Amino acid sequence: MEFFRIQKDIPFMKRAKLFNVISALTFVAAVFFLVTKGLNFSVEFTGGVVIEANYTQAANLDGIRGGLRALGIEDPQVQNFGTSRDTMIRLATKDLQNGAIGSNGKLDKDAFTDKVLSKGGAGVTVTRIEFVGPQVGKELAQNGLIALLIVVTGIMIYLALRFEWKFAVAAIIANLHDVVIILGFFAFFQWEFSLSVLAAVLAVLGYSVNESVVVFDRIRETFRKVRGLSVTEVIDHSITSTISRTVITHGSTQLMVCSMLFFGGPTLHYFALALTIGICFGIYSSVLVASPIVKWLGVTREDLVKPVKKEGSFETP
């Protein structure tokens, strides 16, 4: 299916060096912010307390958030779970030092109910208070890193088997570029990095490699069907011929993600934000990072199209 077809190939590779310089500078800036500012980890990683409460009617989440902000908690984590009457609140360890609701890392249940939970409506009952220690957060961070490494390794093996090692190297560099850029945004703006954001980063890895595979498939197909084109011309033709598909696929996906970003509320905000950044940079990296790297690694028609041996033929020594 195509909305439009571009008749003349766009010379993407002509500006490849310029775009890769921009990519390199952006990558270095992201790494710089990650090293200097670091990520603003959520309660799951740093430790804190999780409070679950049940109301007789639908809970007023904005009221609860207002009560937390009134106590000086800048980014309150409040969400429904199960039903609109069930509410989950996460407080970081530093928030428990607030004299109005706790001290010495312990939560004052009665004070918290009076000053925060009461803002969500009448008939509130605290059903669970659970402390998440920093050791648990450390384990989650380690497991997240392991998951990321497993995904990267799996993608590299898959691409090496399906195409050729040069494509695998190019795709991994492009995918890591996307991941580091997302983390750089979260470090620079100090947006909260939670488990849902980690899930979004892993989703972006899969999404980005899918776009790379589409372009790589078209490169292989062009090498097989069209003779006489240079490597640069083959790559330009392949990218140009997939633009319509890219607009349809990424446009529809971005519409869904934007609906979560603007209408999903605080619970889905950073998850959708990470996906939005990842999708935009995923398109960019597949076209203007992965493809030039494939070219510079010296891919040739022989790498993708193996000569067919006729029966009875033999090689002379």
C-alpha positions in Angstrom: 0.0 0.0 0.0 1.3 3.4 -1.0 0.0 6.9 -0.4 2.4 8.3 -2.9 5.4 7.2 -5.0 8.5 9.3 -5.5 9.7 8.9 -9.1 13.2 10.3 -8.7 15.5 8.9 -6.0 16.4 11.3 -3.2 20.3 11.5 -2.7 20.3 10.8 1.0 23.9 9.5 0.9 25.1 12.9 -0.5 24.5 14.5 2.8 25.4 11.4 4.9 28.6 12.9 6.4 26.8 16.0 7.5 24.0 14.1 9.2 26.4 11.7 10.8 28.4 14.6 12.3 25.1 16.0 13.7 24.3 12.5 15.1 27.8 12.2 16.6 27.5 15.6 18.3 24.0 14.7 19.6 25.3 11.4 20.9 28.2 13.0 22.7 25.9 15.6 24.2 23.6 12.9 25.5 26.5 11.0 27.0 27.7 14.2 28.6 24.4 14.9 30.3 24.1 11.2 31.4 27.5 11.5 33.1 27.2 15.0 34.6 23.5 15.1 35.5 22.5 11.4 35.6 19.0 10.0 35.4 16.2 11.0 37.8 15.3 7.5 38.9 11.8 6.7 40.3 10.9 5.0 43.5 11.3 1.5 41.9 15.0 2.2 41.5 15.9 4.5 44.5 13.7 3.0 47.2 10.7 4.5 49.0 7.1 3.5 49.9 4.1 2.4 48.0 0.6 3.3 49.5 -2.6 1.7 48.2 -5.9 3.2 49.2 -9.5 2.4 48.4 -12.4 5.0 48.2 -16.1 4.5 48.3 -16.4 6.5 45.2 -14.1 7.3 42.2 -10.9 8.9 43.6 -10.0 12.5 42.8 -6.4 11.9 41.7 -5.8 15.6 41.0 -6.9 16.4 44.6 -4.4 13.9 45.9 -1.6 15.3 43.7 -2.5 18.8 45.0 -2.2 17.6 48.6 1.3 16.2 47.9 2.4 19.3 46.1 1.2 21.4 49.0 3.7 19.4 51.1 6.6 20.2 48.7 6.6 17.0 46.7 7.2 18.3 43.2 6.4 15.3 41.0 3.8 13.2 42.8 3.2 9.7 41.5 -0.5 8.9 41.8 -2.5 6.5 39.7 -5.5 4.3 39.6 -5.1 0.5 39.5 -7.9 -2.0 39.0 -10.8 0.4 39.4 -11.3 4.1 39.6 -11.8 3.7 43.4 -8.4 2.1 43.9 -5.4 4.4 44.1 -1.6 3.8 44.2 0.8 6.4 45.5 4.6 6.2 45.4 6.8 8.3 47.6 10.6 8.4 47.3 12.8 7.9 50.4 13.6 11.7 50.5 9.8 12.5 50.6 9.5 10.4 53.8 11.7 13.0 55.6 8.9 15.5 55.2 7.9 16.3 58.8 4.2 16.6 57.9 3.8 13.0 56.9 6.8 11.1 58.2 10.4 11.1 59.6 13.5 8.9 59.7 12.3 7.1 56.6 9.0 6.1 58.1 5.5 7.2 57.0 3.0 8.6 59.5 -0.2 6.8 58.3 -2.7 9.0 60.1 -1.0 12.3 59.1 -0.7 11.1 55.5 -4.4 10.1 55.4 -5.5 13.4 56.9 -3.3 15.7 54.7 -3.2 13.8 51.4 -5.6 10.9 51.0 -8.6 13.0 52.3 -8.1 15.3 49.3 -9.2 12.4 47.1 -12.7 12.0 48.5 -14.5 10.6 51.5 -14.5 7.1 52.8 -10.9 6.3 52.2 -9.2 3.2 53.5 -5.5 2.4 53.4 -5.2 -1.1 52.1 -1.4 -1.5 51.8 1.8 0.2 52.8 4.9 -1.4 51.4 8.5 -0.2 51.7 10.7 -0.6 48.7 14.4 -0.7 49.8 17.3 0.6 47.7 18.6 -3.0 47.4 15.4 -3.9 45.4 15.9 -0.8 43.3 19.5 -1.8 42.6 18.4 -5.3 41.5 15.8 -3.8 39.2 18.4 -1.5 37.6 20.7 -4.5 37.1 17.9 -6.6 35.6 17.0 -3.8 33.3 20.6 -3.5 32.1 20.8 -7.3 31.5 17.5 -7.1 29.6 18.9 -4.4 27.4 22.1 -6.4 26.7 20.1 -9.5 25.8 17.9 -7.5 23.4 21.0 -6.0 21.7 22.7 -9.3 21.5 19.6 -11.0 20.0 19.2 -8.3 17.4 22.8 -8.5 16.4 22.6 -12.3 16.0 19.3 -12.1 14.0 20.6 -9.5 11.6 23.9 -11.3 11.1 22.0 -14.5 10.2 19.4 -12.8 8.0 21.7 -10.4 6.2 25.5 -10.0 6.8 27.6 -8.9 9.7 28.0 -5.4 8.2 24.3 -4.8 8.5 24.3 -6.2 12.1 27.0 -3.7 13.1 25.3 -0.8 11.4 21.9 -1.6 13.0 23.3 -2.0 16.5 25.2 1.3 16.3 22.0 3.0 15.1 19.8 1.4 17.8 22.2 2.3 20.6 22.3 5.8 19.2 18.5 5.9 19.7 18.7 4.5 23.2 21.4 6.9 24.3 19.5 9.9 22.8 16.4 9.0 24.8 18.4 8.7 28.0 20.1 11.9 27.2 16.8 13.7 27.0 15.7 12.3 30.4 19.0 13.3 32.0 19.0 16.8 30.6 15.4 17.6 31.6 15.6 15.4 34.7 12.4 13.7 33.7 11.6 10.7 36.0 13.0 7.4 34.8 10.7 4.6 35.9 10.1 1.0 34.9 7.5 2.1 32.3 10.2 4.3 30.7 12.6 1.3 30.7 9.9 -0.7 28.9 9.5 2.1 26.4 13.3 2.1 25.7 13.2 -1.7 25.1 10.1 -1.2 22.8 12.0 1.5 20.8 14.9 -1.0 20.3 12.5 -3.4 18.6 10.7 -0.7 16.7 14.0 0.8 15.4 15.4 -2.5 14.3 12.2 -3.2 12.4 12.7 0.0 10.4 16.3 -0.9 9.7 15.3 -4.4 8.5 12.8 -2.9 6.1 15.5 -0.7 4.5 18.1 -3.5 4.5 15.6 -5.8 2.8 15.0 -3.3 0.1 18.7 -2.8 -0.3 19.1 -6.6 -0.8 16.2 -6.7 -3.2 17.6 -3.8 -5.3 21.0 -5.5 -5.5 19.3 -8.6 -6.8 16.9 -7.0 -9.3 18.9 -4.0 -10.6 22.3 -4.2 -12.1 24.7 -1.4 -12.9 23.9 0.8 -9.9 26.6 1.9 -7.5 26.3 1.1 -3.8 25.3 4.7 -3.1 22.6 4.6 -5.8 21.2 1.3 -4.5 20.9 2.7 -0.9 19.3 6.0 -2.1 16.8 4.0 -4.2 16.0 1.7 -1.4 15.4 4.4 1.1 13.3 6.4 -1.4 11.1 3.5 -2.2 10.3 2.8 1.4 9.3 6.4 2.3 5.6 5.9 1.7 5.6 2.8 3.9 7.5 4.7 6.6 5.0 7.6 6.5 2.0 5.2 6.9 3.5 3.0 9.6 5.2 5.6 11.7 2.4 8.2 11.2 -0.3 5.8 12.5 1.9 4.7 15.4 2.8 8.2 16.4 -0.9 9.2 16.4 -1.6 6.4 19.0 1.5 7.4 21.0 0.5 11.1 21.0 -3.0 10.2 22.2 -1.4 8.6 25.2 1.0 11.6 25.6 -1.8 14.2 25.6 -4.7 12.3 27.0 -3.2 9.4 29.0 -2.5 11.5 32.1 0.6 11.6 34.3 0.7 7.8 34.6 1.5 7.4 30.8 3.1 10.7 30.2 6.8 9.7 30.4 6.2 6.3 28.8 4.6 8.0 25.8 7.3 10.7 25.8 10.1 8.1 25.6 8.2 6.4 22.7 7.7 9.7 20.9 11.4 10.5 21.0 12.4 7.0 20.1 10.1 6.8 17.1 11.4 10.1 15.7 15.0 9.2 16.2 14.4 5.6 15.0 13.3 6.9 11.6 16.3 9.2 11.5 18.8 6.6 12.6 17.6 3.9 10.2 17.9 6.2 7.2 20.8 8.5 8.1 22.9 6.5 10.6 22.5 2.8 9.7 22.5 3.1 5.9 25.7 5.3 5.7 27.5 2.9 8.1 26.6 0.0 5.8 28.1 1.9 2.9 31.3 2.8 4.8 31.8 -0.8 5.9 32.1 -1.7 2.3 28.9 -3.7 1.5 28.9 -5.0 -2.0 26.4 -6.9 -4.2 28.5 -10.1 -3.6 27.8 -9.8 0.1 24.1 -10.2 -0.5 23.7 -12.1 -3.8 25.6 -15.3 -3.8 26.5 -16.7 -7.3 24.5 -19.7 -8.4 26.6 -22.7 -9.3 25.4 -24.5 -12.4 25.4 -28.3 -12.5 28.4 -29.8 -14.0 30.4 -26.7 -13.6 33.8 -26.8 -12.0 36.4 -24.3 -10.9 39.8 -24.4 -12.5 42.7 -24.3 -10.0 
